[in-house]
Amino acid sequence: MPAMVGLFIRNYLSKNGRAYIYEVYREYKRQVLGRKASYNSFRKYFHYLVKLNLIRFVDEEDSKYPWLEKRRYFELVPENANIIEAWARPQVILYPATIYGKSRYEEKKKEATLKGLTVEQLAVREYPEINRIRGRLGLPPIP
């Protein structure tokens, strides 16, 4: 998934106030060329942004068709709207070990074990800005 999806969501909500996931996804598909995210990936992104307190659930309404899920509306959390680093890489802020990617994860896991650390602890030692951003969002630091 392109790294700037979070910023796209931020900009969309900033411009429109509140929106439901498919509404934002539809606009993303219309505007973004090249590799596109699946709708399921987009839903996960919203989940990350809620967990980081960057967006919040505000309302829901029935969809046009009874067999579809209700439309759940979200809006920006104003005090966190300008923490750009979190919008750009929300998965890394929530789960620091993901900064290594699939190819380096096993190598870093072994390195962490030799040092008596978890992979998450190693990640925040190598990238201390992760804990600084977590602190700005009101999340506990990873020791």
N, C-alpha and C positions, 0 to 999 in steps of 0.2 A: 504494500500500500504506500503510495507516495507520502513523503514526510510532511507535506504541507496541508494535508487533509484537515488537521486540527485548526490551522489558521484560516482555511476556507470556511469551516463551521463558525469560527469566531466572527469573521467578517460578515457572514450571512446573518447571524443572530444580531450583530451590532446594527446592521442596516434594517432588519425586519422586526426586531423586537423579540418575537417568539416564533417558534416553528416546530413542526413535527419532523421526525427523522426522514421519512420518505420525501417530504417537500425539499429538504436540504439536499438529499441524495440526488433527486431528479435535477436540481439546478447544477450540482457538481458535474453530473454526467453531461449536461448541456454545455458547460463552460470549459471543462478540462479535456485537453487532447492527450493522446498517448495512453499509457497504462492507466486503467481506471479501477477503482475499488469495487468490490461486490457489495450488494446491499447488506449482506451479513457482516462484512467487515466494517461497514459504516455504522451498523448497530453497535458493534463492539467499541468503536471509537466513542460513541455517545456514552457508553457505559464507563469507559476510562475517564471521560471529561466530568461525569457526575461524581465519580469516586474522588477526583482531584478537586472537587468543589469549584470547577470552572463554569459549569452550567448547572441548572437545577430544573427539576420537574415542576410545572406550574398548573397544568390542566390536562384533562383528557375528554374526548368526545367520541361518540360512535362513528364508525366509518360509514361510507355510503352503502356498503354491502355487509350484511350481518355475519358472514363467515370470516371477515377480516378482523384483525385485532383493532382495538380502539386506537384512535390517534392520540398519542401522548405528546404534549407540547412542552418545550424546554425554552429557557431564556438564559442569558448570561448572568453570572454572579458578578456584579459591577466591581467589587473590590479586587477581584482576581483577573479581570478582563485584560489587563496590561502585562501580565506575567507571560510574555511571549515565549520564553523558553519552554514553559509547560505546555503551551498550545502546540508548539512545533514537535515535541517528542513526549507525549503523555504516557506512552507505554513504558518508556525508560524511567520516567519519574516515579511511576507506580512500581515497576518491576526492574530495578537497576541492572540485573544480570542480562536483560535483553539488549543492553548496549553492545554486547559482544557478538550478537548474531549467532546463527546456527553453526557456522563454520568454526568459530573460536570458542564456543561455549565449553566443550569438553576439555580443551586445553586449559582454560581459565578455571574450570572446576577442579582439575588436578592441582593447579598452582595454589588455589585457595585452600584445599585440603592440606597441602604441605605446610602452609602457614597457619593452620588451625582456624581458618575462617570459612564462612559460607561464600558462595559466589557473589551474593548481594553485597556482603561486607567488603569483598575485594573490589567490586565495582565502585562503591562510594569512596573507597580509599584512593583509587586511581582517578576517579572523577568526582572530586569533592563538591562541585557545583550542584550535583544531584541533591545532596542533603540541604544545601542552601536554598534551592528552589522548593523542596519539600517543606522547609521551615516557613517560607513566605506563604505557602498555601495552608499552613496550619497542620501539616501532617507530621507525625513523629519521625525523627531522624532514624536512619539505620545505623546501629552502633558499629 
